[in-house]
Amino acid sequence: MSQRGQGGGLPSVEDRVDQLGKVVSLFVAKVEADFDLHLDFDPGSIPLMDVFLTEVHRQDHDLTPSLYLSIGGYVGETLIRSVGGEWVEGDENLAVELEGEAHSQRLPIFDWVKDACADPHGDSLGSRLRHVIGDDLSADGSPE
């Protein structure tokens, strides 16, 4: 996983993941304190990100780069903790790579967040995660 980006001056994937972990920790603490939402990196908490994004849209706030990074980092870490995998270099940002029996799958988590923000009536983060991990989420996004 230790890769330097093109140009030689970019941080390694490990350094970016370490920084992402710090951002996500601060985000979780802030969301829990300010919005009374419990984020525990369980797949059942991903629909809370959809609730949070809906609230961001409702209040007509822009998705700042920090918020985008925080939500994507939380979703990615939740996926890694629940089914395994690791952060890897994606096309434009970090992605989560899952190893399957037949092949690996690279998931563009941050694109998911961008799509969920651009179209709040499109695929939710919960539905995308449900597609990846299967029956660990019920149809309404809550843990089964």
QUISULNOR-V48606 format. One record per run of one state. SS is the DSSP state (A for helix, B for strand, O for the rest). FROM is the first residue (numbers start at 1). LEN is the number of residues. If there is no record, write none. Layout:
SS;FROM;LEN
SS;FROM;LEN
This chain:
O;1;12
A;13;23
O;36;7
A;43;16
O;59;6
A;65;19
O;84;2
B;86;4
O;90;4
B;94;6
O;100;4
B;104;4
O;108;1
A;109;10
O;119;6
A;125;12
B;137;1
O;138;5
B;143;1
O;144;1
